[in-house]
Amino acid sequence: MKGKSTYSGTYRVRIGDINYGGHMGNDKALLLFHDARLYFLGQYGFAENDIGGPGLILGEAHVYFKKEVFRGDELKVSIHIEDLYGFSFVMHYTVMRDEEEVMHGSTKLIAFDYDNRKVVKIPDTFLMSINM
């Protein structure tokens, strides 16, 4: 199932995001995705540790770099959800600088009951809230 773009926000690249190569480090790309994911969840009243009961645990992550990203760049991050299953979904991220895509990627997120340390079904309240 493919979802519409459900979040769009901006991020200014800081000095701490820059590695010895003079551009954004690969680990910082995942932090950028993480930051955008927190805002996405927050706009629906959820958090990573509570999507209507269970939280989310990261099962997989991918980053595809298309252009270098530099200190001071203003980036726009858009999110949409695909591949929704009973226990997991894939969140896709597109990162633009002006009108140019600089990276994209995805994270597979799994509904997880942290109290009982087990995978659980995604709550209907979460699915209804994000229109899936």
FENZI-V913471 format. One record per residue. N is the residue number from 1. RES is the residue in one letter. PHI is phi in whole degrees, -180 to 180 (* if undefined). PSI is psi as a letter, one per 30 degrees, with the letter a starting at -180 (* if undefined). OMEGA is omega as a letter, one per 30 degrees, with the letter a starting at -180 (none if undefined). Layout:
N,RES,PHI,PSI,OMEGA  N,RES,PHI,PSI,OMEGA
This chain:
1,M,*,k,l  2,K,-101,k,l  3,G,-104,l,l  4,K,-80,l,l  5,S,-64,k,a  6,T,-114,f,l  7,Y,-154,k,l  8,S,-146,k,a  9,G,-148,l,a  10,T,-115,l,a  11,Y,-148,k,l  12,R,-99,k,a  13,V,-69,k,a  14,R,-102,l,a  15,I,-61,e,l  16,G,-69,f,l  17,D,-86,f,a  18,I,-95,k,l  19,N,-102,a,a  20,Y,-64,f,l  21,G,-82,f,l  22,G,85,g,l  23,H,-134,l,a  24,M,-60,k,l  25,G,-75,l,a  26,N,-63,e,l  27,D,-67,f,l  28,K,-73,f,l  29,A,-62,e,l  30,L,-67,e,l  31,L,-68,e,l  32,L,-63,e,l  33,F,-60,e,a  34,H,-61,e,a  35,D,-59,e,l  36,A,-63,e,l  37,R,-62,e,l  38,L,-62,e,l  39,Y,-66,e,l  40,F,-58,e,a  41,L,-62,e,a  42,G,-62,e,a  43,Q,-66,f,l  44,Y,-106,g,l  45,G,83,g,l  46,F,-111,l,l  47,A,-141,l,a  48,E,-62,f,l  49,N,-96,g,l  50,D,-160,j,l  51,I,-111,h,a  52,G,101,h,a  53,G,135,d,l  54,P,-75,l,l  55,G,-105,a,l  56,L,-120,k,l  57,I,-128,k,a  58,L,-81,k,l  59,G,-103,f,a  60,E,-166,k,l  61,A,-145,k,l  62,H,-137,k,l  63,V,-131,k,l  64,Y,-121,j,a  65,F,-90,k,l  66,K,-114,e,a  67,K,-144,l,l  68,E,-69,l,l  69,V,-122,k,a  70,F,-121,l,l  71,R,-54,k,l  72,G,90,f,l  73,D,-61,k,l  74,E,-98,j,a  75,L,-109,k,l  76,K,-113,k,a  77,V,-113,k,l  78,S,-118,k,a  79,I,-126,k,l  80,H,-144,l,a  81,I,-112,k,l  82,E,-138,l,l  83,D,51,h,l  84,L,-82,k,l  85,Y,-122,l,a  86,G,-62,e,a  87,F,-116,f,a  88,S,-150,l,l  89,F,-153,l,l  90,V,-112,k,l  91,M,-102,k,a  92,H,-105,k,a  93,Y,-122,k,l  94,T,-122,k,a  95,V,-117,k,a  96,M,-117,k,l  97,R,-120,j,a  98,D,57,b,a  99,E,-105,g,a  100,E,-113,k,l  101,E,-75,k,l  102,V,-104,f,l  103,M,-166,l,l  104,H,-148,l,a  105,G,-176,a,a  106,S,-153,l,l  107,T,-133,k,l  108,K,-91,k,a  109,L,-113,k,a  110,I,-119,k,l  111,A,-67,k,a  112,F,-140,k,l  113,D,-89,j,a  114,Y,-70,f,l  115,D,-67,e,a  116,N,-102,g,l  117,R,55,h,l  118,K,-149,l,l  119,V,-72,k,a  120,V,-135,l,l  121,K,-69,k,l  122,I,-66,k,a  123,P,-62,k,l  124,D,-60,e,a  125,T,-62,e,l  126,F,-67,e,a  127,L,-62,e,l  128,M,-68,e,a  129,S,-64,e,a  130,I,-94,g,l  131,N,60,h,l  132,M,-112,*,none
